[in-house]
Amino acid sequence: MAQDLKVLVMHNNQDVLRDISVILSFLGEEVISSSLSEWRSVIDNGSITPEQLSVIFLGADELPVEEIVKELHDWDEGVPVLGLGEVRLDGLDDIVRRKVIAQLDFPLNYNKTLDSLYRAQVYREQMNVWVRTFKEVEHSFAKVSLIAIEQQKLTLILLLALSAFVTTWKRNHIAFRSIHSRMDHYVS
């Protein structure tokens, strides 16, 4: 990986945490280890910013990790996550689910691990300020259009009411005038 970038490894099993840390240290990565519940305090105590992390390894034995992935996404959406073992992400939004770029089985496969680290590096390099800004704008437009699609009947009724209001405001419709002549009486 790039110089001065660290790898955060989170797991609830201390043996797996130690093994992954040793393997990544052997590959030349600077490793920060943490349990699932203490990752925030480890980051804060080490004065680590999101820009200093290249990838996060995340795994759990029989525990759901959806909330942790959401917390990681809220903390920094640019840091990719590699899942260790069977990581279920069923309850997550599609945008947050894409943060987990690969699932690695334990024990680790050397080629798949190196490939995943390379993919994480590319993901991290491409996630810059302009991409984040574009994603935010794109997601806000998508949310607005989804609301319009969900409320299609209401949107159509409001649009018709608005057009009727603008039309009657700009032109004096005959039904709104008082009757002054015989022609007005026939027309209305």
Disulfide bonds with the S-S distance in Angstrom:
none
